[in-house]
Amino acid sequence: MQKLEDYIPIVGPERIDEIRALGAHLSGRTIQNINSTAVGGGVAEILTRMIPLLREAGVDARWDVIRGDNRFFAVTKAMHNALHGVPVSFTEEDREVFLEVNRQNVDVVQPWGDIIFIHDPQPIGLVRAIDRSRHRSVWRCHIDFANPMPDIWEFLKGFIESFDAAVFSAPAFSRPLSVRQVLISPSIDPLAEKNRDLTKEEIHSVCAQFGLDPGRPIVTQISRFDYLKDPVGVIKAYKMVKAHLDCQLVLAGGGATDDPEGQKVLDDVRNEAAGDPDIFVLFLPPASDRIINALQRASSVVLQKSLKEGFGLTVAEALWKAKPVIASAVGGIPLQVTHKYSGILTHSIEGTAFWIKQLLNEPTFAATLGQNGREHVLANFLITRHIKEYLLLFLSLDRPGDVIRL
């Protein structure tokens, strides 16, 4: 496990000193993180890396996971889609399932921390069990909140306004609320297995494992199998490119324990890819970080063709590896990609196909995009910046009348 001092060669000693100084001010306080899954998705990934570093900085940070059955996670998946603006039915029965599981989890995950940090909608109902005279509380939204369905938003708003503050990943997600709102973007850990440097031998070994030819162009999207990641749209864009240029396509990812739609999406992707030996659909188990790292590093172009996106950590991962990225101009992605400078932003399947062809035909331009993207991630989206901003947020909760400036 990494130590704070391990990041000094990357970000410099001043940033690490700041983290230690802020952590000292929180000594003796407990931070209780609560979410819905310990495996799969960006929230679990961030917490896995961040909790040990917070503890090293002197903060007693812990992490609890709620329990839920298949019906609950089907309801929360529908809620997740509705918050992304997808029209879905959300019945009174669905609301009662959601509320009942949250009530049951008060006994499973008792809100005990000095600061209770609840992530995303699934455990949001636990706020009703928090004694605000004894605890501070924060709700952290990791999803695209730019255009939520009104009925779902109104349902959740009553819970959100029971917290001391709400945290969003991008300015576009801010909503009219009676509580303070804070912008904190997610981050990647440059020393994690998914992002550390690899040798050419390691990269070629992973390519050989899956039958990829590293001597031919590889176009890759790394995402869990979710309709909102538009993997079928990625295949359609690839087919437009393949008619003109030789290339291979990799669609790789896994699932999350709180996402019941994954298998259906995976089946649809495999059907769309059937018959083309140059399309590699890889369903990866947990702990496949080295494989994901190698696939990104082997790629000529990395895609993130999301229809909706809270932030898109896979974009930052690819940019950190100095890879040219083509991504949809949705959610938090434009914070990471400045069009034609640190990557390419697109709005359609046809536009994605056009830019894949452009970058495969112009490797010098593609390399410049990748290098600019790496510098942007270094300055803005590494875990050390993320930890500093969380510490500042926690400290600000004791001074609720102040304006939060991060």
N, C-alpha and C positions, 0 to 999 in steps of 0.2 A: 504494500500500500504506500502511495506517495506521501511525502512530507511537504510542508509548505516551502521549506528551503529548496526542494527539488525544482521549484518553478522560477527560482532566481535567474538562471541562465536565459529564460524565455522572456520574463516580464521585468526583470530588474529587482534589486533589493528594496527599493522604496515602496513598491506596491505590497510586498510581503510585510514590511514594517508597519504599513498602514493597517493591514488586516490584524496583526498582532495587537496593535494599540487599541483598535476598536473592540476586539475580543476581550481585552482586559477590562473594558468598561462594562461588559456584560457578564463578568465572572459571578458565578452564583445563581444566574438566571437559567431556567430550563426552557428550551424551545421544543415543542412537540409538533412534529410534522405528521399529518394524517392524509392518506390518499387511498385509492381503491385497488392498487395492484403493486406487488413487489417486483414483478417481472414484466417486461414489455412496455414500450412507449418511452417518450422523452422524460416524463416526470420521474419514473423509477430510476432511469439512467442517471439523471442529474442528482437525485438524492443519494444514490449509491456512492457517488464520487464525493459529494459535498459534505455529508455528515461527518466522516472522519476528519476532514480538514477543519471544519468548524470546531470540533472537539479539540483538535491540536491548538487552535487559536484561543482556547480557554472557555468555549461556549458549550454548555451541556445540551447538545442537540440530539434528539432521538427521533425515531420514525415508527409510526404505527400504521397498520393496514386494516381497513374495515372488511367485514365479511358480507357476502351477498350470494343469492342463488341465481340460477339462469334467468328467471323471470325478472329479477331486479336489474341484471346487467342488460337484458333486452330493452327494458324501459330506459335505462340511462344511456344506452346507445342511441335510441330514438331521440332522447333529449339532446344528446351531443349533436346529432344531425340537425335537429331543429335550431339549435343555437348557431349552427353554420348557415342557417337560412333555408334548409331543405324542408319543404312542407311535409309534415308528418302528423299523424293522429296522436293526441295525448289526452287520454280519457280520464275520467274521475277514478276509475279503477287503477289506472297507471299511477296516478298521483298517490293513491293510498298505498300501493306497493312500495313506491319510493319512500314515503313517509314512514311506513311501518319498519322497513329495513333500517332506516336511520335511527328510529327509536330503539330497535333491538341492539344497534351498535353502540349505544350509550353505555351498555354494560360490557360490551366486548372491548371497546376503545374508549375508556373513560377520559374525558378532557381534564387533564391534571396539570399541564405545563403552565409556567408563568406566562408564556406566549404560545398560543395555539395557532398553528399555521396549517390551514385546511386547503387542500389542492383540488380544484375543479369541482363540478357539480355533485359527483356521486356521494361524498360525505358531508355536503353543505348543511344538511339538517342537524348535524351535531351541534351547530351553533346555539340551538335552543337549550342545550344542556350546560352552556357555559355561564358561570357566575361572573358577570362583567365587573363586579366590585373586587374580584380577586384575580382575574385573569385578563390579559390582553389577547385579542384575536385578529387574525388576518385571513382573508380569503384570496387565494392565488388562482387566477384564471389563465390556463395555458392554451385555450382554444380560440379560434377566430370568432370574435364577438361583433364583427362589423355590421351584420344584418340579421340578428336573431328573429325567430318567429315571435310575434308579440305576446302570445299567450304563455309561452315558455318563459320569456323574459320577465313578465309580470309575476309569474309563479316564483322564480328564483330571486327576484328583486327584494322581496320581503325578507328572505334569509340574508342576502348580501348586506342589507342595511342594518343588520344586527351585529356586524363585525365593526372593529375599530378602523379598518382600512381594507381597501381592495387593490390588488396588484394585477396589472395587465401587461401584455408583452409588446404591444404596439399602440401608438396614439389613436389609431382608427378604432380601437376596441373600447375606448372610453365611453361610458354611458352616463346619463343624468342620474346621480346618486346623492344621497344625503351624507355619505361617509367619504373620507378622503380617498383619493385615487392616486396610485403611484405607478409609474412606468419603469419596469425592470425587465429587460430582455433576457431570455434563457442563454445558455452558454454551452461550450464543449470543453472537455478536459484534454489538453494537448498531450498529456502523459498517459492517458488511458490506452488500453490495448487497441481500441478502435482508431486511435489517432497517432500513436507513436510511429516513429520512422521504421520502415521495413527494408530489408535487403532485397535486391533483385531476385535472389534465389527464393526468398519467402513468397514474393509475389508470383513468380512463375510456378512455384509448387501449388499454390491455390488455383491458378489457372488450369494447370494439368489435372487437378483433382476433379474439376467440373467439365473438362474437355474444351476449354476456351483456348483460342489461338492468340497469344500475345503479339504475334507479328501482324495481325490484322486489326483494323479499328474496332474498338469496343465502346458501345454506348450503354450506360448503366443508370438504372434508377433503384435506389435503396429505400424501401418503405415497407411498413406493414401492409398487408393486403386489405385495402380499404377502398370503397368506391370513391371517397373524396380524394384519394391519391391518383385516381384515373389511370390505373395500369393498363386498361384496355385502350384508352386513348394514346398511351405511350406506344403500344404495339402498332396502332394505326399510323402514327407519325413515323415509326421505324420503317414500316412497309413502303411509305412514300419515298423515304430516303433510299431504301434498298433497291428501288427501281433504277436508281442512278449511280449509287456508290456501293461498293462492297463493305459490309460492316456486320458486326454481331451485336445482339441486344441481350442485356442481362437485366432481369427483374428479380430482385432478391430482397427478402425480408422475412419476418415472422408474424406472430400474432401477439395479442395481449389477453390476459385472463379476463379482462372486463369488456372484451369486444367479441360478441357472438356471431358477427357477420363474416368473419375472416375466411372461413372455409368456403362459403358461397362465392366470395370474390375470387378466391384462388381457383376454384373450378371454372369460373368464367374466363379468367386469364389463360388457363391451360387450354381451354377450348379455342380461344382466339389465336393462340400461338401454335396450335396443332399443325403439323406438316412442315414446319420450317426448322431445320436443324440448327440454324444460327440464332434461334431465340432460346435463351436459357432461363427457365422459370425456377427459381431456387427458394424453397421454403426452408428457412434456416431455424434451427433450434436456439433457445437461449444460450448465451456464452459463445456466440459466433463472431465476437468482435474482431478477432484477427482476420477472419475470412472477409468480413465486410471491409475492413481496412485495405486488404490486398485487392479486392475487387475494385474499390474506388481508385486505388493507385494504378491499377492496370488499365483503367479506362481512358479513352481519348476524350470523351465528353461525359459529364454527369448531368442527369436530368432530375427535376423535381416538378412534375407536371400536376400539381395539386389543383383541385377545383376550389378548395378552401384550405386554409392552413393557419394554425395558431402562430407558429414561428418557422418550423422546418429545420430542425437541427442537422438533418442530412445535408442541407445546403452549406452550413458552416463547416461541417466535417470535410466536404469535398473542397471547399475553398481553402481550408487550412492545408490541404495537400497540394495546393496550387493547381487544381484542376479547373478547366473551363466549365462553367455551370450554365445550363439553360433551365430557367424556372418560371413558373407562372407568377404573374404580378398580382398575387393575392396575399392577404393576411400580413404576417411579419416578414415575408420574403423580401419585399423591397427595402427593408432596413438593411439587409445583407448584400443585396445585388443592386448596384447602380448600372443601368443599362449601357452596354458597350464600354463600361469601365471595369467593373469587378465581376461581370458576368452578363448574361442576356436575360431579359424579361420578355415573356410571350403571353399571348392571350388566346391561343387556339391550337388545334392539332396541326393545322397547315403552317402556322407560324413556327411551331416547334420543329417541324420537319425542315422548313427553310433554313433555320439557324443551325440545325445539326449539319446540313450539307455545307453551309458557309464555314463552320469551324473545322470540319474535317478537311475542307479544301484550303484553309488558311491557318496552318499550324502555328505560325509566328504570332498572329493576332490572338489565337486561342491561348497560347502560352502567356501572352501579356495579360489577358483577362485573369488567368489563374494566379499569376504573381500579384496583381493588384488585389485580388480577392483575399489572398493569404494575408497581406498587410492589413487589410480592413478587419479581418477576423482577429488578428493579433492586437489591434488597437481597441476592439469593441466587444468581442464575443467569447473571451476565454473565462474559465471558471473563477479566476482570481478577481476579475471585475465583478462578477456575479455575487461572490461571497461578500465583497466590500459593500455592495449596495444592500444586500440583505441585512448586514450588521447595522448599517445606518438606519434602515427601516425599523429594525427592532429597537434601537436606541430612541428613535423618534416617538415610539408608542408611549413612552413615559412623559412626553411633552406634547399632548394632543392639540394644543393651541397653536403650535408652530407650523410653518409651511415646510413641507418636505422638499428638499432640493438635493438630488443625487447626481 
